């Protein structure tokens, strides 16, 4: 008889986990997926393209309903889980349904942060995180509307790109002195700013928001330097926070995220966590690749294989405001490292490779990212690059051609 396995969350991590599990242990578990959003799992990375009108909502679904049905998965979306009883092994849903489980996986993701400043409660102050946010933003920020996006990280720039493409007048305000400071270096950030501004997006750096102004609806953003920017809509994209409330209420250990060990198990036996809601060795990953790696490892473990998760090499491989950007590892270069740089500003390309003890340890690519995954593999495997070091910055194709 199949073991009941409940997955709380119906995002990218949950979908990948079901895919990996179905390849390894089809029929071993009776899988139920519980999703708060009233739709099938979708590719969150493409939300800016939906906002820009480049693709339809239906086109970003990860798997059709038939795929889930063919694998015997019970889908309960639009009905969120409200409580987990770790001792009784049950999950309570908002409609009163109680689901038993032998094993449980938290894949609850994260939610957007809101700034602790006056005016956040005003109408027209929005966040950009899920498909519902896209609809709300579209309804509030039509063609010609003035929009301020607070946050120059990935989500903020993606929101700005989508809004500008849809015809809004967009200003991005970022607290730091460079865009995407967690993912790229200063030179790539300067090139990114140029590319973003070429999309008719105004960028303000070192801009600290202190207050949102308006009676009932937001009318302006006030900065620390005393200046104000008039606006019709504000989109807040300043970061995310793991969704841990269900786990915490169930008595499961939580720090910033739901604490998991190398088997991806929480403090409660038979209960696991993957993706943005999980914290492994003190690290919460806010990007998709570690979630996919965790999904694969957990699927193998639940299929009976003795594998473990030791953490992920941090990498970012994205299209930001229409520009390809990649970074991995120690891309800033710590003490004792060397750098190889190749830049062609006229073509909008930049590569920086960081080397330590004859091995690649970090990389930043801007514009041309075709070799990003190859560089990632070199870092993960730790192989010596000494024999092709002189050609490394020119990419895999040249090195393989020279070796042939």
C-alpha positions, -999 to +999 in steps of 0.1 A: +000+000+000+013+035-009+025+057+019+006+091+021+030+119+013+018+155+017+036+184+001+026+219+014+033+243-014+027+242-051+056+263-065+087+255-085+104+235-057+073+213-052+068+207-089+105+197-093+103+174-063+072+156-076+090+152-110+121+138-094+102+115-071+080+101-099+111+091-118+125+072-088+096+059-068+064+060-088+036+042-069+055+041-036+038+072-023+003+085-025+012+122-031-011+151-023+001+187-031-015+216-012-012+250-028-024+284-015-026+300-049-057+289-069-037+277-100-013+251-111+024+255-104+041+281-127+075+295-135+078+325-112+109+337-131+087+346-161+064+369-141+081+400-155+074+387-190+037+383-181+037+418-167+053+431-199+027+414-220+053+392-237+037+359-226+003+349-212-004+336-177-012+302-192+021+299-209+042+299-177+026+268-162+053+242-154+032+211-160-004+207-174-031+192-152-028+159-172+008+155-161-001+156-124-031+133-130-009+107-149+014+105-119-015+099-095-010+132-077-039+147-058-039+185-063-056+208-037-048+243-048-066+274-037-072+257-003-042+266+020-030+244+048-038+260+082-022+237+107+002+207+109-001+182+138+034+165+138+023+140+165-010+130+150+005+131+114-022+152+100-025+185+079-056+207+084-068+227+054-088+259+053-120+241+042-118+218+072-103+188+054-079+168+075-052+149+055-031+121+071+005+117+062+034+093+067+058+119+054+054+156+049+074+181+028+073+219+035+078+237+002+061+269+013+085+293-003+087+329+009+067+361+010+078+397+001+090+420+028+073+454+033+091+484+046+085+496+082+078+531+072+047+553+073+023+550+044+028+514+035-010+508+041-020+533+014-038+521-017-015+517-047+013+503-026+020+468-040+044+439-039+057+418-068+060+382-060+033+360-075+008+358-103-018+376-083+006+405-079+009+407-117-028+412-120-030+438-093+000+458-106-015+457-142-048+471-128-030+499-109-003+509-133-015+512-169+001+529-199+015+563-189+011+557-152+039+569-129+054+540-109+081+540-083+098+506-077+116+504-044+144+479-046+171+475-072+176+438-067+164+411-091+127+414-083+127+452-084+144+453-118+122+426-132+091+445-121+106+477-136+113+460-169+078+446-172+061+479-162+083+500-186+076+475-214+039+479-207+042+517-211+045+529-175+069+557-165+091+539-141+117+550-115+137+525-096+150+536-062+177+515-045+193+520-011+228+508-021+253+524-044+249+497-071+222+475-085+220+438-076+250+441-052+244+405-039+247+389-073+273+409-094+303+432-090+305+469-094+316+469-131+287+446-141+264+466-120+274+498-139+267+481-172+234+468-159+223+503-149+231+515-184+211+487-199+181+493-175+181+530-183+181+522-220+147+506-214+133+540-203+137+532-166+151+560-143+175+546-117+182+564-084+210+549-062+217+556-025+180+565-023+165+558+011+127+559+014+114+573+046+077+579+039+050+572+014+027+603+010-010+604+004-044+606+020-060+574+010-039+564-021-002+569-025+007+601-042+045+605-036+076+589-022+097+609+003+134+603+005+158+608+034+174+638+016+141+656+018+132+652-019+099+637-031+089+618-062+053+620-074+038+586-083+005+568-089+017+534-078+046+521-056+059+485-061+080+473-031+106+447-039+131+449-011+135+412-003+118+381+009+112+362+041+108+324+043+072+312+050+078+294+083+046+300+103+030+266+098+062+248+109+068+271+139+032+265+151+037+228+148+067+229+172+093+224+144+126+242+148+128+275+130+155+302+128+152+324+097+139+294+078+127+259+087+159+242+100+169+211+081+199+187+083+219+171+055+190+146+049+167+177+044+147+165+075+134+190+101+135+186+138+104+164+135+110+129+121+096+122+087+090+159+080+112+177+055+116+211+039+130+223+006+134+255-013+131+291+000+114+282+032+143+259+043+175+268+062+204+245+058+236+250+079+225+285+086+219+294+049+185+302+033+187+302-005+165+327-023+171+313-058+158+284-077+188+262-084+194+251-047+157+243-045+160+220-075+191+204-060+173+198-027+143+184-046+165+159-063+183+148-031+151+144-012+135+124-040+165+100-040+163+097-002+126+089-002+133+064-029+156+046-005+190+058-016+216+069+009+224+104-003+228+137+015+228+174+008+259+193+017+248+227+004+248+244-030+274+265-048+256+299-051+250+308-087+227+332-105+218+327-142+191+351-152+179+375-178+175+409-161+157+436-179+164+417-211+201+413-204+217+379-196+236+380-163+255+351-146+275+349-113+288+321-092+310+314-062+335+340-050+329+364-078+341+394-058+375+378-052+387+372-016+423+377-004+449+358-023+428+353-055+436+364-090+413+378-116+410+375-154+389+402-170+376+405-206+353+435-213+338+449-245+315+478-234+305+486-270+290+452-274+277+451-238+298+421-227+319+416-196+336+385-181+355+383-148+369+350-137+384+345-102+411+320-097+427+305-065+454+278-064+450+269-100+413+265-098+383+286-108+364+298-077+341+325-090+328+342-121+307+372-133+293+372-169+273+401-184+257+400-218+274+368-230+265+340-205+267+310-228+296+295-208+281+301-174+271+266-166+305+253-178+322+276-154+298+265-127+308+229-133+345+238-131+339+254-097+318+225-084+343+198-094+373+218-084+394+206-114+427+223-122+425+249-150+462+254-154+466+237-187+440+259-204+442+290-181+453+313-209+422+305-229+397+301-201+381+336-205+374+329-242+351+300-233+346+263-236+343+261-274+378+275-280+394+252-253+377+221-267+386+230-302+423+235-292+423+201-274+408+183-304 
